[in-house]
Amino acid sequence: MIAAKCKCGGSIGLERCFIEGFLAECMRCNKCGETLFTPEQVKQLAKLREANSEIEGKRKIVKVGSSIAALLPKKVEGYGVREGVVDSIRVLSSKSLEIRFNKDIV
């Protein structure tokens, strides 16, 4: 990909942006910070919104043997979420965890 120039004179490059509560790819100027999206990135953000609207909600935590598990709605299977696809889990903030899958789900 050829590096694009921003109207401010900075270089626009690929980044991960937190937008509308989603972590998505975007294009950002290294000088003024302006955020732009390619048509493909806009489509991906729309897919994230759609997936979130289908599965968002409160979930229960249940005890399973000596562990605990979060109950997810059956709809997540349509996104490829299956038993054993979690790659890592980490604390994201004092009230949230990040679950990373070993493949794209959206």
C-alpha positions as CSV (number, residue, x, y, z in Angstrom):
1,M,0.0,0.0,0.0
2,I,1.4,3.4,-0.9
3,A,1.6,5.8,2.0
4,A,-1.1,8.5,1.7
5,K,-0.7,12.1,2.7
6,C,-3.1,14.0,4.8
7,K,-4.2,17.5,4.0
8,C,-2.1,18.7,7.0
9,G,1.0,17.2,5.4
10,G,1.3,14.2,7.7
11,S,1.4,10.6,6.6
12,I,-1.8,8.4,6.8
13,G,-1.2,4.8,8.0
14,L,-3.0,1.8,9.1
15,E,-3.9,1.6,12.8
16,R,-6.3,-0.1,15.2
17,C,-8.8,2.5,16.5
18,F,-11.3,2.4,19.3
19,I,-14.5,3.8,17.5
20,E,-18.1,3.6,18.7
21,G,-17.0,1.1,21.4
22,F,-15.3,-1.2,18.8
23,L,-11.7,-1.9,18.1
24,A,-11.4,-1.8,14.4
25,E,-8.8,-1.1,11.7
26,C,-8.7,2.5,10.4
27,M,-6.4,5.0,8.7
28,R,-4.9,7.7,10.9
29,C,-2.7,10.7,10.3
30,N,0.5,10.7,12.3
31,K,0.5,14.5,12.5
32,C,-3.0,15.8,13.1
33,G,-4.6,12.5,14.2
34,E,-7.5,12.6,11.7
35,T,-9.1,9.2,11.4
36,L,-10.3,7.9,8.0
37,F,-11.8,4.6,6.8
38,T,-11.4,2.7,3.6
39,P,-14.6,1.2,2.1
40,E,-13.5,-2.2,3.4
41,Q,-13.0,-0.9,6.9
42,V,-16.5,0.7,6.9
43,K,-17.9,-2.8,5.9
44,Q,-16.0,-4.4,8.7
45,L,-17.3,-1.8,11.3
46,A,-20.8,-2.5,10.0
47,K,-20.3,-6.2,10.6
48,L,-19.1,-5.6,14.1
49,R,-22.1,-3.4,14.9
50,E,-24.5,-6.1,13.5
51,A,-22.8,-8.9,15.4
52,N,-22.9,-6.9,18.6
53,S,-26.6,-6.1,18.3
54,E,-27.3,-9.8,17.9
55,I,-25.4,-11.0,21.0
56,E,-25.1,-8.0,23.4
57,G,-26.7,-8.4,26.8
58,K,-26.2,-9.5,30.3
59,R,-24.9,-13.1,30.8
60,K,-24.6,-15.4,33.7
61,I,-21.4,-16.8,35.2
62,V,-21.8,-20.4,36.3
63,K,-19.6,-22.8,38.3
64,V,-18.3,-25.8,36.2
65,G,-16.4,-28.2,38.4
66,S,-13.6,-26.1,40.0
67,S,-13.8,-23.4,37.3
68,I,-16.4,-20.8,36.2
69,A,-17.8,-20.2,32.8
70,A,-19.8,-17.4,31.1
71,L,-22.9,-18.5,29.3
72,L,-23.0,-17.1,25.7
73,P,-26.1,-17.1,23.5
74,K,-26.5,-19.8,20.9
75,K,-26.3,-17.1,18.2
76,V,-22.5,-16.8,18.7
77,E,-22.0,-20.1,17.0
78,G,-23.0,-18.4,13.7
79,Y,-19.8,-16.3,14.1
80,G,-17.6,-19.4,14.5
81,V,-17.4,-19.2,18.3
82,R,-17.0,-22.8,19.5
83,E,-15.7,-24.7,22.4
84,G,-11.9,-24.5,22.4
85,V,-11.4,-21.4,20.1
86,V,-10.2,-19.0,22.9
87,D,-6.6,-18.0,22.5
88,S,-6.2,-15.7,25.5
89,I,-8.1,-13.8,28.2
90,R,-6.7,-10.7,29.9
91,V,-8.0,-8.0,32.3
92,L,-8.8,-4.9,30.2
93,S,-10.1,-2.6,32.9
94,S,-11.4,-2.8,36.5
95,K,-14.8,-3.9,35.1
96,S,-13.9,-5.8,31.9
97,L,-12.1,-8.8,30.4
98,E,-10.9,-9.2,26.9
99,I,-11.4,-12.7,25.3
100,R,-9.3,-13.2,22.2
101,F,-10.1,-16.0,19.8
102,N,-7.6,-17.9,17.7
103,K,-9.4,-16.9,14.5
104,D,-11.6,-14.1,13.2
105,I,-15.2,-14.3,14.3
106,V,-16.7,-11.4,12.3
